[in-house]
């Protein structure tokens, strides 16, 4: 580990689902010109890319020095996709699942990587009509990335809880706030990250999988958090897609601040306590199932605690870091998310209100899509 403080740069990747504005169903065969047009309006071609399914589109900010810079770039990217899609009678929705689309009807993107993935994973990959947000934080030292990876695991359920946006699947209210992870967890090399004592140990395990022909490279490690295989960053991947851009920026800021807090502990020869995966997984499940409605397990106390209390503890822990990184307001927005409810809460509320008005299940689900379209546009 070098003596210099990590850069703590920030980069955000978002995946959107494209919907047909007339039917509100997924647009499973958009023309290639839509993607080309999006790229023409971006500062760099690679900021907009295809995903596994043709009804998906991914954007990625530049490497940003501040959270304000990341907001500006992400806002521009959302605006480009919204404006271009509208020309084709489509709209993006920033949500991790579509309320009623059927996975069997989706068309795969013609790309070797995706063809190979589906050949290996069969139906588990074809069912991946899901989207997520990935946050990259610049941690320049390999050993430090591995050390912070292990400590960061504790916070992953809390971050998931604040991002949930996938309560519906194929026309049903699943009762979960994040159904997305039940789909994603069917793939290998997903879930909470493994613990490694050094970067060398991590690399040796990757080399075993590559050498055996099981993976091509470390990009096929899909843990909730991982050392990026492309950049000197720690990539947090547990998030559902945030419908509102304020929520997305809040969670990116929290991630950056938590990692800086863990780094400061290391400077004082301390570290965040590492809890057994079984206990952290219990909180991961509770975040998926209930969101903030039923609380999480306080791992130190060994009892269920209201999430507002746990959130307050985290915000107090990272207060100094939020001030240092200039994102106090963005981090404080987490309280608003809890009070207002995540996108998942809001979607269910829209659906239940429509049913109470006497609308059919299909009509109520279309109302949810309309809410997601409007929510994705808001603030852009």
C-alpha positions as CSV (number, residue, x, y, z in Angstrom):
1,X,0.0,0.0,0.0
2,X,1.3,3.5,-0.9
3,X,1.3,6.4,1.5
4,X,-1.0,8.5,-0.7
5,X,-4.7,8.7,0.0
6,X,-6.8,7.0,-2.7
7,X,-8.2,9.2,-5.4
8,X,-11.8,8.4,-4.4
9,X,-12.9,9.2,-7.9
10,X,-16.5,8.2,-8.8
11,X,-18.1,6.6,-11.8
12,X,-21.6,5.4,-12.2
13,X,-23.1,2.9,-14.6
14,X,-26.8,2.5,-15.1
15,X,-28.9,0.0,-17.1
16,X,-32.3,1.0,-18.5
17,X,-35.2,-0.9,-19.9
18,X,-36.7,0.5,-23.2
19,X,-40.5,0.5,-23.3
20,X,-42.9,1.1,-26.2
21,X,-44.9,4.3,-25.4
22,X,-48.0,2.9,-27.0
23,X,-48.2,-0.6,-25.3
24,X,-46.0,0.1,-22.3
25,X,-44.4,-3.3,-22.9
26,X,-40.7,-3.8,-23.4
27,X,-39.4,-2.7,-26.9
28,X,-37.7,-6.0,-27.6
29,X,-36.4,-5.1,-31.0
30,X,-35.3,-1.4,-31.2
31,X,-33.6,-0.4,-34.4
32,X,-29.8,-0.2,-34.4
33,X,-30.1,3.5,-35.4
34,X,-31.3,4.3,-31.9
35,X,-28.0,3.2,-30.3
36,X,-26.1,5.0,-33.0
37,X,-28.0,8.2,-32.4
38,X,-27.4,8.0,-28.6
39,X,-23.7,7.7,-29.2
40,X,-23.6,10.7,-31.5
41,X,-25.0,12.8,-28.7
42,X,-22.4,11.7,-26.1
43,X,-19.0,13.0,-25.5
44,X,-17.5,9.5,-26.0
45,X,-19.0,6.5,-27.9
46,X,-18.3,4.1,-25.0
47,X,-20.6,6.0,-22.6
48,X,-23.7,4.3,-24.2
49,X,-23.6,0.6,-24.9
50,X,-25.8,-2.5,-25.6
51,X,-26.6,-5.0,-22.9
52,X,-27.5,-8.7,-22.9
53,X,-31.0,-8.1,-24.2
54,X,-32.0,-5.8,-27.0
55,X,-34.6,-4.1,-24.7
56,X,-31.8,-2.9,-22.5
57,X,-29.4,0.0,-22.8
58,X,-26.4,0.9,-20.5
59,X,-24.8,4.2,-19.8
60,X,-21.6,5.1,-17.9
61,X,-20.3,8.3,-16.7
62,X,-16.7,9.5,-17.1
63,X,-14.3,9.2,-14.2
64,X,-15.4,12.0,-12.1
65,X,-13.5,13.9,-9.4
66,X,-16.6,15.0,-7.4
67,X,-20.2,13.8,-6.9
68,X,-21.4,17.0,-8.5
69,X,-19.5,16.2,-11.7
70,X,-21.0,12.7,-11.6
71,X,-24.5,14.1,-11.3
72,X,-23.9,16.4,-14.2
73,X,-22.6,13.6,-16.5
74,X,-25.3,11.1,-15.4
75,X,-28.0,13.7,-16.0
76,X,-26.8,14.3,-19.5
77,X,-26.6,10.6,-20.3
78,X,-30.2,10.1,-19.0
79,X,-31.3,13.1,-21.1
80,X,-29.7,11.7,-24.3
81,X,-31.4,8.3,-23.9
82,X,-34.8,9.9,-23.1
83,X,-34.7,12.3,-26.0
84,X,-33.4,9.8,-28.6
85,X,-35.8,7.0,-27.5
86,X,-38.8,9.4,-27.7
87,X,-38.0,10.0,-31.4
88,X,-38.6,6.2,-31.9
89,X,-41.8,6.1,-29.8
90,X,-40.0,4.6,-26.8
91,X,-38.9,5.6,-23.4
92,X,-36.3,4.3,-20.9
93,X,-37.4,3.3,-17.4
94,X,-34.9,3.3,-14.6
95,X,-36.1,0.2,-12.7
96,X,-34.6,-3.2,-12.1
97,X,-37.6,-5.1,-13.6
98,X,-40.5,-4.3,-15.9
99,X,-43.9,-4.8,-14.2
100,X,-45.4,-7.2,-16.8
101,X,-42.9,-8.1,-19.6
102,X,-42.2,-11.8,-20.2
103,X,-38.6,-13.0,-20.3
104,X,-39.3,-15.6,-22.9
105,X,-40.3,-12.9,-25.4
106,X,-37.0,-11.0,-25.2
107,X,-34.4,-10.9,-27.9
108,X,-30.7,-11.3,-27.3
109,X,-28.1,-8.8,-28.4
110,X,-26.0,-10.2,-31.2
111,X,-22.6,-10.1,-29.5
112,X,-20.1,-13.0,-29.0
113,X,-19.8,-12.4,-25.2
114,X,-23.6,-12.6,-24.7
115,X,-23.9,-15.6,-27.1
116,X,-21.3,-17.4,-25.0
117,X,-22.9,-16.5,-21.8
118,X,-26.3,-17.8,-22.8
119,X,-24.7,-21.0,-24.2
120,X,-23.1,-21.6,-20.8
121,X,-25.9,-20.4,-18.5
122,X,-29.0,-21.5,-20.6
123,X,-32.3,-20.3,-19.2
124,X,-30.7,-18.7,-16.1
125,X,-29.1,-16.1,-18.5
126,X,-32.2,-15.8,-20.8
127,X,-34.3,-14.8,-17.7
128,X,-32.0,-11.8,-17.0
129,X,-34.6,-9.1,-17.8
130,X,-33.1,-7.1,-15.0
131,X,-31.1,-3.9,-14.6
132,X,-28.8,-2.6,-12.0
133,X,-26.6,0.3,-11.0
134,X,-22.9,0.0,-10.5
135,X,-20.7,2.5,-8.6
136,X,-17.0,2.6,-9.2
137,X,-14.8,4.3,-6.5
138,X,-11.2,5.0,-7.3
139,X,-9.0,2.9,-5.0
140,X,-5.6,2.9,-6.7
141,X,-3.8,0.3,-4.5
142,X,-4.5,-3.4,-5.2
143,X,-4.0,-4.5,-1.6
144,X,-6.2,-1.7,-0.3
145,X,-9.0,-2.6,-2.7
146,X,-9.0,-6.2,-1.4
147,X,-8.9,-5.0,2.3
148,X,-11.8,-2.6,1.7
149,X,-13.7,-5.2,-0.3
150,X,-14.0,-7.4,2.8
151,X,-15.0,-4.5,5.2
152,X,-17.5,-3.1,2.7
153,X,-19.5,-6.3,2.7
154,X,-21.3,-5.3,6.0
155,X,-22.8,-2.3,4.3
156,X,-24.1,-3.9,1.1
157,X,-27.6,-4.9,2.5
158,X,-28.1,-1.3,3.7
159,X,-27.3,0.1,0.3
160,X,-29.5,-2.4,-1.5
161,X,-32.4,-1.5,0.8
162,X,-32.2,2.1,-0.2
163,X,-32.2,1.3,-3.9
164,X,-35.0,-1.3,-4.3
165,X,-37.1,-0.9,-7.5
166,X,-38.1,-4.4,-8.6
167,X,-41.4,-5.5,-6.8
168,X,-43.1,-6.8,-9.9
169,X,-42.2,-9.8,-12.2
170,X,-44.2,-11.0,-15.2
171,X,-47.4,-9.3,-14.1
172,X,-47.3,-10.2,-10.4
173,X,-46.6,-8.2,-7.2
174,X,-44.0,-10.6,-5.9
175,X,-44.1,-9.3,-2.3
176,X,-40.4,-8.5,-2.5
177,X,-38.9,-5.1,-2.8
178,X,-36.0,-6.4,-4.9
179,X,-37.1,-9.4,-6.9
180,X,-34.1,-8.7,-9.3
181,X,-31.6,-10.5,-7.0
182,X,-33.7,-13.7,-7.0
183,X,-33.1,-13.8,-10.8
184,X,-29.4,-12.7,-10.7
185,X,-28.5,-15.0,-7.9
186,X,-29.2,-18.0,-10.1
187,X,-25.9,-17.3,-11.9
188,X,-22.7,-18.6,-10.4
189,X,-20.2,-16.2,-8.9
190,X,-22.9,-13.9,-7.6
191,X,-23.9,-12.8,-4.1
192,X,-21.7,-11.4,-1.3
193,X,-18.0,-11.3,-2.2
194,X,-15.5,-13.8,-0.9
195,X,-12.9,-12.8,1.7
196,X,-9.3,-12.7,0.6
197,X,-6.2,-11.9,2.8
198,X,-4.4,-10.3,-0.1
199,X,-4.7,-9.3,-3.7
200,X,-2.3,-12.1,-4.6
201,X,-4.7,-14.6,-3.1
202,X,-7.6,-13.1,-5.0
203,X,-5.7,-13.3,-8.2
204,X,-4.7,-16.9,-7.7
205,X,-8.4,-17.9,-7.4
206,X,-9.2,-16.0,-10.6
207,X,-6.3,-17.7,-12.3
208,X,-7.7,-21.1,-11.3
209,X,-11.1,-20.3,-12.9
210,X,-9.4,-18.9,-16.1
211,X,-7.0,-21.8,-16.3
212,X,-9.8,-24.3,-16.1
213,X,-11.6,-22.6,-18.9
214,X,-14.6,-21.6,-16.7
215,X,-14.3,-17.9,-17.2
216,X,-12.4,-15.7,-19.7
217,X,-11.4,-13.1,-17.2
218,X,-12.4,-11.4,-13.9
219,X,-15.3,-9.5,-15.6
220,X,-17.2,-12.8,-15.2
221,X,-17.1,-12.4,-11.4
222,X,-20.5,-10.9,-10.6
223,X,-20.4,-10.4,-6.8
224,X,-22.3,-7.6,-5.1
225,X,-18.9,-5.9,-4.8
226,X,-15.7,-6.6,-6.7
227,X,-12.4,-5.2,-7.7
228,X,-13.0,-3.9,-11.2
229,X,-11.2,-5.9,-13.8
230,X,-11.0,-2.8,-16.1
231,X,-10.2,0.1,-13.8
232,X,-8.4,0.7,-10.5
233,X,-11.7,0.9,-8.6
234,X,-13.8,-1.0,-6.2
235,X,-17.1,-1.6,-8.0
236,X,-20.3,-1.9,-5.8
237,X,-22.9,-3.7,-7.8
238,X,-25.7,-4.7,-5.3
239,X,-27.9,-1.8,-6.2
240,X,-31.3,-2.0,-7.9
241,X,-31.7,0.7,-10.5
242,X,-32.8,4.0,-8.8
243,X,-35.7,5.5,-10.7
244,X,-35.0,9.0,-9.4
245,X,-31.6,10.5,-10.2
246,X,-31.4,12.1,-6.7
247,X,-31.6,8.6,-5.2
248,X,-28.9,7.3,-7.5
249,X,-26.5,10.2,-6.7
250,X,-27.2,9.7,-3.0
251,X,-26.2,6.1,-3.0
252,X,-23.1,6.8,-5.1
253,X,-22.1,9.4,-2.6
254,X,-22.8,7.1,0.4
255,X,-20.6,4.4,-1.2
256,X,-17.7,6.8,-1.7
257,X,-18.0,8.1,1.8
258,X,-18.2,4.6,3.4
259,X,-15.1,3.5,1.6
260,X,-13.2,6.7,2.7
261,X,-14.4,6.0,6.3
262,X,-13.0,2.5,6.1
263,X,-9.8,3.8,4.7
264,X,-9.5,6.3,7.7
265,X,-10.0,3.4,10.1
266,X,-7.0,1.6,8.4
267,X,-4.9,4.7,8.9
268,X,-5.5,4.4,12.6
269,X,-4.6,0.6,12.5
270,X,-8.3,-0.3,13.0
271,X,-10.9,-1.9,10.7
272,X,-14.6,-2.5,10.5
273,X,-15.5,-5.8,12.2
274,X,-16.0,-8.6,9.7
275,X,-19.1,-10.6,10.4
276,X,-20.0,-14.1,9.3
277,X,-21.5,-14.3,5.8
278,X,-24.5,-16.1,7.2
279,X,-25.5,-13.0,9.2
280,X,-24.8,-10.5,6.5
281,X,-26.8,-12.7,4.1
282,X,-29.7,-12.6,6.5
283,X,-29.7,-8.8,6.1
284,X,-29.3,-9.1,2.4
285,X,-32.4,-11.2,2.3
286,X,-34.4,-8.9,4.5
287,X,-33.4,-5.9,2.3
288,X,-34.7,-7.9,-0.7
289,X,-37.9,-9.0,0.9
290,X,-39.0,-6.0,3.1
291,X,-36.9,-3.0,2.1
292,X,-37.0,-0.7,5.1
293,X,-40.4,-2.0,6.4
294,X,-39.2,-4.6,8.9
295,X,-35.8,-3.5,9.9
296,X,-32.4,-5.3,9.7
297,X,-30.4,-7.4,12.0
298,X,-28.1,-5.3,14.1
299,X,-25.1,-7.6,13.9
300,X,-23.5,-6.2,17.1
301,X,-26.6,-6.4,19.2
302,X,-28.0,-9.6,17.7
303,X,-31.5,-8.1,17.3
304,X,-33.7,-6.6,14.7
305,X,-33.5,-2.8,14.6
306,X,-35.6,-0.2,12.7
307,X,-33.6,0.8,9.6
308,X,-33.9,4.5,10.5
309,X,-31.7,3.8,13.5
310,X,-29.1,1.9,11.5
311,X,-29.1,4.6,8.9
312,X,-28.5,7.3,11.4
313,X,-25.5,5.4,12.7
314,X,-24.0,5.1,9.3
315,X,-24.6,8.8,8.5
316,X,-22.8,9.7,11.8
317,X,-19.9,7.4,10.9
318,X,-19.4,9.1,7.5
319,X,-20.2,12.7,8.4
320,X,-16.6,13.7,8.2
321,X,-16.1,12.0,4.9
322,X,-19.2,13.6,3.4
323,X,-17.9,17.0,4.4
324,X,-14.4,16.3,3.0
325,X,-15.9,15.0,-0.3
326,X,-18.4,17.8,-0.6
327,X,-21.5,15.7,-0.7
328,X,-23.3,16.3,2.6
329,X,-26.6,17.2,1.0
330,X,-26.5,14.1,-1.3
331,X,-25.8,11.8,1.6
332,X,-28.5,13.3,3.7
333,X,-31.0,12.5,1.0
334,X,-31.0,8.9,2.3
335,X,-33.3,10.0,5.1
336,X,-35.8,11.3,2.4
337,X,-35.6,7.9,0.6
338,X,-36.6,6.1,3.8
339,X,-39.4,8.6,4.7
340,X,-40.8,8.7,1.2
341,X,-40.1,5.1,0.3
342,X,-38.0,3.7,-2.5
343,X,-39.1,3.2,-6.1
344,X,-40.4,-0.2,-5.1
345,X,-42.7,1.3,-2.4
346,X,-43.9,3.9,-4.8
347,X,-44.6,1.4,-7.6
348,X,-46.7,-0.8,-5.3
349,X,-48.6,2.3,-4.1
350,X,-49.4,3.3,-7.7
351,X,-50.5,-0.3,-8.4
352,X,-52.7,-0.7,-5.3
353,X,-54.3,2.7,-5.9
354,X,-55.2,1.7,-9.5
355,X,-56.7,-1.6,-8.3
356,X,-58.7,0.3,-5.6
357,X,-60.2,2.4,-8.4
358,X,-61.5,-0.7,-10.1
359,X,-58.8,-1.0,-12.8
360,X,-57.8,-4.4,-14.1
361,X,-54.5,-5.9,-13.2
362,X,-53.2,-5.1,-16.7
363,X,-54.3,-1.5,-16.5
364,X,-52.8,-1.1,-13.1
365,X,-49.5,-2.4,-14.3
366,X,-49.5,0.0,-17.2
367,X,-50.0,2.8,-14.6
368,X,-46.8,1.6,-12.9
369,X,-44.9,1.8,-16.2
370,X,-46.2,5.3,-16.7
371,X,-45.0,6.2,-13.2
372,X,-41.6,4.8,-14.0
373,X,-41.3,6.8,-17.3
374,X,-42.2,10.0,-15.4
375,X,-39.9,9.2,-12.5
376,X,-37.0,8.5,-14.9
377,X,-37.5,11.9,-16.6
378,X,-37.8,13.8,-13.3
379,X,-34.8,16.0,-12.6
380,X,-33.2,15.4,-16.0
